[in-house]
C-alpha cells in the first residue's frame, strides 16, 4: 500500500472510531451526570452536526491546498479534542469536546473519498471506495463494540480514552507517512478557484439537488435508532433489567460487519445485481430489518439482524457516494464534502426526531416509520439519481 493510501486508511479508521464510540455510552453517561438518556443522546448530535456544517468549508480547502495536507490537520485536532473529552468534569464540557472533535473530523472522510476519486477511473471507483469502506466501517464497528466493552471494564472515561488513543496514533502515523512521501500522489493538483466557483461547478449537474436531498434522508432514517439501542434492548430484556453497554455496543458493531462484507464482495454484488437493483434491494433489506427488530427476543438476535441491515445499507450508500465523486470532477473535494455534510445533518437530526416518535408512539411506531421511509428512499434513488 502506498503512503497516501496508508494515510487515508488510518485516518478513515480513526474518524469512524471516534464517530460511533459514544453510542453505547449514552446510558452510563446519563447516569454519571444525572441527565436523561434523550439529553445524553445529544452527544451524538453534537458530533454529527458540526461535522456536517464544517464540510462545505473543509472540502473546498482540500481542493485549494491539497487533500492529504488538510486531512493531516483535521485528524490532529480531532485527536486533541478526544483527549479533552476524557477529562470532562461536566456534561456541558463533554458536549463541547464532542462539538470540537466533530468539527475537525468533518474533513477526513470526504477528502479521503475525493482523493480516491482523483486516483481511480469511474469503472474502478466503486470497488476502490468499497474497499476503503472496510477501513471506515472497521473503525465504526470497533468504536461501538470496544467502547461498550471498555465501559463495562473501566467506565465510560476509559472508553473515550480508547478513542483518543486511536486518534493520537492516526495523527502520529499520518505525520510519519507524509514526511516520507510529501508528494501525496493520490490527490489531484490544488485548485485556485473560489468557494463560490467550486460549488457553482457542483450544482451545474442536475443530479446534485436530488443526491444531496437523498443523503440527508438516508442519514436520518438509518442512524436515528443508534443512540437508543440500549433503551430498545432494555425494553426487550424486561423485568426491569438494564441492557449492558457491551450488549448495545456489540449490536451496533454488528452493523459494521455487514458493511465489511459488502466492501469485500462489492465487485461480485455489482456483477450479479447491477447498481440499480443493488440500491433497491439494499433499501428494502435495511427497512425489513428495522421492522424485525420489534419482535426479536434477545440482544444477540438483534446483532445478527444488524449484520444484514449493514449489508443492505451499504449497498445503497456506496452507490450514492460514487455519484457524489462524479458530480463535478474539477471540484471533487467540494462535491463529496457537501455530500457528507448532508449525510451528517441527517445523522444529527435523526435521533431527536426518532426520540420524539418513541415518546409519542413507542418503538413500534418509530421503527415502522423508519422502515417505510427507507423503502420510499430506495425508489427515489433508483428513479432520480442512478443512471
Secondary structure as a PSIPRED ss2 file (coil, helix, strand):
# PSIPRED VFORMAT (PSIPRED V4.0)

   1 X C   1.000  0.000  0.000
   2 X C   1.000  0.000  0.000
   3 X H   0.000  1.000  0.000
   4 X H   0.000  1.000  0.000
   5 X H   0.000  1.000  0.000
   6 X H   0.000  1.000  0.000
   7 X H   0.000  1.000  0.000
   8 X H   0.000  1.000  0.000
   9 X H   0.000  1.000  0.000
  10 X H   0.000  1.000  0.000
  11 X H   0.000  1.000  0.000
  12 X H   0.000  1.000  0.000
  13 X H   0.000  1.000  0.000
  14 X H   0.000  1.000  0.000
  15 X H   0.000  1.000  0.000
  16 X H   0.000  1.000  0.000
  17 X H   0.000  1.000  0.000
  18 X H   0.000  1.000  0.000
  19 X H   0.000  1.000  0.000
  20 X H   0.000  1.000  0.000
  21 X C   1.000  0.000  0.000
  22 X C   1.000  0.000  0.000
  23 X H   0.000  1.000  0.000
  24 X H   0.000  1.000  0.000
  25 X H   0.000  1.000  0.000
  26 X H   0.000  1.000  0.000
  27 X H   0.000  1.000  0.000
  28 X H   0.000  1.000  0.000
  29 X H   0.000  1.000  0.000
  30 X H   0.000  1.000  0.000
  31 X H   0.000  1.000  0.000
  32 X H   0.000  1.000  0.000
  33 X H   0.000  1.000  0.000
  34 X C   1.000  0.000  0.000
  35 X C   1.000  0.000  0.000
  36 X C   1.000  0.000  0.000
  37 X H   0.000  1.000  0.000
  38 X H   0.000  1.000  0.000
  39 X H   0.000  1.000  0.000
  40 X H   0.000  1.000  0.000
  41 X C   1.000  0.000  0.000
  42 X H   0.000  1.000  0.000
  43 X H   0.000  1.000  0.000
  44 X H   0.000  1.000  0.000
  45 X H   0.000  1.000  0.000
  46 X H   0.000  1.000  0.000
  47 X H   0.000  1.000  0.000
  48 X H   0.000  1.000  0.000
  49 X H   0.000  1.000  0.000
  50 X H   0.000  1.000  0.000
  51 X H   0.000  1.000  0.000
  52 X H   0.000  1.000  0.000
  53 X H   0.000  1.000  0.000
  54 X H   0.000  1.000  0.000
  55 X H   0.000  1.000  0.000
  56 X H   0.000  1.000  0.000
  57 X H   0.000  1.000  0.000
  58 X H   0.000  1.000  0.000
  59 X H   0.000  1.000  0.000
  60 X H   0.000  1.000  0.000
  61 X H   0.000  1.000  0.000
  62 X H   0.000  1.000  0.000
  63 X H   0.000  1.000  0.000
  64 X H   0.000  1.000  0.000
  65 X H   0.000  1.000  0.000
  66 X C   1.000  0.000  0.000
  67 X H   0.000  1.000  0.000
  68 X H   0.000  1.000  0.000
  69 X H   0.000  1.000  0.000
  70 X H   0.000  1.000  0.000
  71 X H   0.000  1.000  0.000
  72 X H   0.000  1.000  0.000
  73 X H   0.000  1.000  0.000
  74 X H   0.000  1.000  0.000
  75 X H   0.000  1.000  0.000
  76 X H   0.000  1.000  0.000
  77 X H   0.000  1.000  0.000
  78 X H   0.000  1.000  0.000
  79 X H   0.000  1.000  0.000
  80 X H   0.000  1.000  0.000
  81 X H   0.000  1.000  0.000
  82 X H   0.000  1.000  0.000
  83 X H   0.000  1.000  0.000
  84 X H   0.000  1.000  0.000
  85 X H   0.000  1.000  0.000
  86 X H   0.000  1.000  0.000
  87 X C   1.000  0.000  0.000
  88 X C   1.000  0.000  0.000
  89 X C   1.000  0.000  0.000
  90 X C   1.000  0.000  0.000
  91 X H   0.000  1.000  0.000
  92 X H   0.000  1.000  0.000
  93 X H   0.000  1.000  0.000
  94 X H   0.000  1.000  0.000
  95 X H   0.000  1.000  0.000
  96 X H   0.000  1.000  0.000
  97 X H   0.000  1.000  0.000
  98 X H   0.000  1.000  0.000
  99 X H   0.000  1.000  0.000
 100 X H   0.000  1.000  0.000
 101 X H   0.000  1.000  0.000
 102 X H   0.000  1.000  0.000
 103 X H   0.000  1.000  0.000
 104 X H   0.000  1.000  0.000
 105 X H   0.000  1.000  0.000
 106 X C   1.000  0.000  0.000
 107 X C   1.000  0.000  0.000
 108 X H   0.000  1.000  0.000
 109 X H   0.000  1.000  0.000
 110 X H   0.000  1.000  0.000
 111 X H   0.000  1.000  0.000
 112 X H   0.000  1.000  0.000
 113 X H   0.000  1.000  0.000
 114 X H   0.000  1.000  0.000
 115 X H   0.000  1.000  0.000
 116 X H   0.000  1.000  0.000
 117 X H   0.000  1.000  0.000
 118 X H   0.000  1.000  0.000
 119 X H   0.000  1.000  0.000
 120 X C   1.000  0.000  0.000
 121 X C   1.000  0.000  0.000
 122 X H   0.000  1.000  0.000
 123 X H   0.000  1.000  0.000
 124 X H   0.000  1.000  0.000
 125 X H   0.000  1.000  0.000
 126 X H   0.000  1.000  0.000
 127 X H   0.000  1.000  0.000
 128 X H   0.000  1.000  0.000
 129 X H   0.000  1.000  0.000
 130 X H   0.000  1.000  0.000
 131 X H   0.000  1.000  0.000
 132 X H   0.000  1.000  0.000
 133 X H   0.000  1.000  0.000
 134 X H   0.000  1.000  0.000
 135 X H   0.000  1.000  0.000
 136 X H   0.000  1.000  0.000
 137 X H   0.000  1.000  0.000
 138 X H   0.000  1.000  0.000
 139 X H   0.000  1.000  0.000
 140 X H   0.000  1.000  0.000
 141 X H   0.000  1.000  0.000
 142 X H   0.000  1.000  0.000
 143 X H   0.000  1.000  0.000
 144 X H   0.000  1.000  0.000
 145 X H   0.000  1.000  0.000
 146 X H   0.000  1.000  0.000
 147 X H   0.000  1.000  0.000
 148 X H   0.000  1.000  0.000
 149 X H   0.000  1.000  0.000
 150 X H   0.000  1.000  0.000
 151 X H   0.000  1.000  0.000
 152 X H   0.000  1.000  0.000
 153 X H   0.000  1.000  0.000
 154 X H   0.000  1.000  0.000
 155 X C   1.000  0.000  0.000
 156 X H   0.000  1.000  0.000
 157 X H   0.000  1.000  0.000
 158 X H   0.000  1.000  0.000
 159 X H   0.000  1.000  0.000
 160 X H   0.000  1.000  0.000
 161 X H   0.000  1.000  0.000
 162 X H   0.000  1.000  0.000
 163 X H   0.000  1.000  0.000
 164 X H   0.000  1.000  0.000
 165 X H   0.000  1.000  0.000
 166 X H   0.000  1.000  0.000
 167 X H   0.000  1.000  0.000
 168 X H   0.000  1.000  0.000
 169 X H   0.000  1.000  0.000
 170 X H   0.000  1.000  0.000
 171 X H   0.000  1.000  0.000
 172 X H   0.000  1.000  0.000
 173 X H   0.000  1.000  0.000
 174 X H   0.000  1.000  0.000
 175 X H   0.000  1.000  0.000
 176 X H   0.000  1.000  0.000
 177 X H   0.000  1.000  0.000
 178 X H   0.000  1.000  0.000
 179 X H   0.000  1.000  0.000
 180 X H   0.000  1.000  0.000
 181 X C   1.000  0.000  0.000
 182 X C   1.000  0.000  0.000
 183 X C   1.000  0.000  0.000
 184 X C   1.000  0.000  0.000
 185 X C   1.000  0.000  0.000
 186 X C   1.000  0.000  0.000
 187 X C   1.000  0.000  0.000
 188 X C   1.000  0.000  0.000
 189 X C   1.000  0.000  0.000
 190 X C   1.000  0.000  0.000
 191 X C   1.000  0.000  0.000
 192 X C   1.000  0.000  0.000
 193 X C   1.000  0.000  0.000
 194 X C   1.000  0.000  0.000
 195 X H   0.000  1.000  0.000
 196 X H   0.000  1.000  0.000
 197 X H   0.000  1.000  0.000
 198 X H   0.000  1.000  0.000
 199 X H   0.000  1.000  0.000
 200 X H   0.000  1.000  0.000
 201 X H   0.000  1.000  0.000
 202 X H   0.000  1.000  0.000
 203 X H   0.000  1.000  0.000
 204 X C   1.000  0.000  0.000
 205 X C   1.000  0.000  0.000
 206 X C   1.000  0.000  0.000
 207 X H   0.000  1.000  0.000
 208 X H   0.000  1.000  0.000
 209 X H   0.000  1.000  0.000
 210 X H   0.000  1.000  0.000
 211 X H   0.000  1.000  0.000
 212 X H   0.000  1.000  0.000
 213 X H   0.000  1.000  0.000
 214 X H   0.000  1.000  0.000
 215 X H   0.000  1.000  0.000
 216 X H   0.000  1.000  0.000
 217 X H   0.000  1.000  0.000
 218 X H   0.000  1.000  0.000
 219 X H   0.000  1.000  0.000
 220 X H   0.000  1.000  0.000
 221 X H   0.000  1.000  0.000
 222 X H   0.000  1.000  0.000
 223 X H   0.000  1.000  0.000
 224 X C   1.000  0.000  0.000
 225 X C   1.000  0.000  0.000
 226 X H   0.000  1.000  0.000
 227 X H   0.000  1.000  0.000
 228 X H   0.000  1.000  0.000
 229 X H   0.000  1.000  0.000
 230 X H   0.000  1.000  0.000
 231 X H   0.000  1.000  0.000
 232 X H   0.000  1.000  0.000
 233 X H   0.000  1.000  0.000
 234 X H   0.000  1.000  0.000
 235 X H   0.000  1.000  0.000
 236 X H   0.000  1.000  0.000
 237 X H   0.000  1.000  0.000
 238 X C   1.000  0.000  0.000
 239 X C   1.000  0.000  0.000
 240 X C   1.000  0.000  0.000
 241 X C   1.000  0.000  0.000
 242 X C   1.000  0.000  0.000
 243 X C   1.000  0.000  0.000
 244 X C   1.000  0.000  0.000
 245 X H   0.000  1.000  0.000
 246 X H   0.000  1.000  0.000
 247 X H   0.000  1.000  0.000
 248 X H   0.000  1.000  0.000
 249 X H   0.000  1.000  0.000
 250 X H   0.000  1.000  0.000
 251 X H   0.000  1.000  0.000
 252 X H   0.000  1.000  0.000
 253 X H   0.000  1.000  0.000
 254 X H   0.000  1.000  0.000
 255 X H   0.000  1.000  0.000
 256 X H   0.000  1.000  0.000
 257 X H   0.000  1.000  0.000
 258 X H   0.000  1.000  0.000
 259 X H   0.000  1.000  0.000
 260 X H   0.000  1.000  0.000
 261 X H   0.000  1.000  0.000
 262 X H   0.000  1.000  0.000
 263 X H   0.000  1.000  0.000
 264 X H   0.000  1.000  0.000
 265 X H   0.000  1.000  0.000
 266 X H   0.000  1.000  0.000
 267 X H   0.000  1.000  0.000
 268 X H   0.000  1.000  0.000
 269 X H   0.000  1.000  0.000
 270 X H   0.000  1.000  0.000
 271 X H   0.000  1.000  0.000
 272 X H   0.000  1.000  0.000
 273 X H   0.000  1.000  0.000
 274 X H   0.000  1.000  0.000
 275 X H   0.000  1.000  0.000
 276 X H   0.000  1.000  0.000
 277 X H   0.000  1.000  0.000
 278 X H   0.000  1.000  0.000
 279 X H   0.000  1.000  0.000
 280 X H   0.000  1.000  0.000
 281 X H   0.000  1.000  0.000
 282 X H   0.000  1.000  0.000
 283 X H   0.000  1.000  0.000
 284 X H   0.000  1.000  0.000
 285 X H   0.000  1.000  0.000
 286 X H   0.000  1.000  0.000
 287 X H   0.000  1.000  0.000
 288 X H   0.000  1.000  0.000
 289 X H   0.000  1.000  0.000
 290 X H   0.000  1.000  0.000
 291 X H   0.000  1.000  0.000
 292 X H   0.000  1.000  0.000
 293 X C   1.000  0.000  0.000
 294 X C   1.000  0.000  0.000
 295 X C   1.000  0.000  0.000
 296 X C   1.000  0.000  0.000
 297 X C   1.000  0.000  0.000
 298 X C   1.000  0.000  0.000
 299 X H   0.000  1.000  0.000
 300 X H   0.000  1.000  0.000
 301 X H   0.000  1.000  0.000
 302 X H   0.000  1.000  0.000
 303 X H   0.000  1.000  0.000
 304 X H   0.000  1.000  0.000
 305 X H   0.000  1.000  0.000
 306 X H   0.000  1.000  0.000
 307 X H   0.000  1.000  0.000
 308 X H   0.000  1.000  0.000
 309 X H   0.000  1.000  0.000
 310 X H   0.000  1.000  0.000
 311 X H   0.000  1.000  0.000
 312 X H   0.000  1.000  0.000
 313 X H   0.000  1.000  0.000
 314 X H   0.000  1.000  0.000
 315 X H   0.000  1.000  0.000
 316 X H   0.000  1.000  0.000
 317 X H   0.000  1.000  0.000
 318 X H   0.000  1.000  0.000
 319 X H   0.000  1.000  0.000
 320 X H   0.000  1.000  0.000
 321 X H   0.000  1.000  0.000
 322 X H   0.000  1.000  0.000
 323 X H   0.000  1.000  0.000
 324 X H   0.000  1.000  0.000
 325 X H   0.000  1.000  0.000
 326 X H   0.000  1.000  0.000
 327 X C   1.000  0.000  0.000
 328 X C   1.000  0.000  0.000
 329 X H   0.000  1.000  0.000
 330 X H   0.000  1.000  0.000
 331 X H   0.000  1.000  0.000
 332 X H   0.000  1.000  0.000
 333 X H   0.000  1.000  0.000
 334 X H   0.000  1.000  0.000
 335 X H   0.000  1.000  0.000
 336 X H   0.000  1.000  0.000
 337 X H   0.000  1.000  0.000
 338 X H   0.000  1.000  0.000
 339 X H   0.000  1.000  0.000
 340 X H   0.000  1.000  0.000
 341 X H   0.000  1.000  0.000
 342 X H   0.000  1.000  0.000
 343 X H   0.000  1.000  0.000
 344 X H   0.000  1.000  0.000
 345 X H   0.000  1.000  0.000
 346 X H   0.000  1.000  0.000
 347 X H   0.000  1.000  0.000
 348 X H   0.000  1.000  0.000
 349 X H   0.000  1.000  0.000
 350 X H   0.000  1.000  0.000
 351 X H   0.000  1.000  0.000
 352 X H   0.000  1.000  0.000
 353 X H   0.000  1.000  0.000
 354 X H   0.000  1.000  0.000
 355 X H   0.000  1.000  0.000
 356 X H   0.000  1.000  0.000
 357 X H   0.000  1.000  0.000
 358 X H   0.000  1.000  0.000
 359 X H   0.000  1.000  0.000
 360 X H   0.000  1.000  0.000
 361 X H   0.000  1.000  0.000
 362 X H   0.000  1.000  0.000
 363 X H   0.000  1.000  0.000
 364 X H   0.000  1.000  0.000
 365 X H   0.000  1.000  0.000
 366 X H   0.000  1.000  0.000
 367 X H   0.000  1.000  0.000
 368 X H   0.000  1.000  0.000
 369 X H   0.000  1.000  0.000
 370 X H   0.000  1.000  0.000
 371 X H   0.000  1.000  0.000
 372 X H   0.000  1.000  0.000
 373 X H   0.000  1.000  0.000
 374 X H   0.000  1.000  0.000
 375 X H   0.000  1.000  0.000
 376 X H   0.000  1.000  0.000
 377 X H   0.000  1.000  0.000
 378 X H   0.000  1.000  0.000
 379 X H   0.000  1.000  0.000
 380 X H   0.000  1.000  0.000
 381 X H   0.000  1.000  0.000
 382 X H   0.000  1.000  0.000
 383 X H   0.000  1.000  0.000
 384 X H   0.000  1.000  0.000
 385 X C   1.000  0.000  0.000
 386 X C   1.000  0.000  0.000
 387 X C   1.000  0.000  0.000
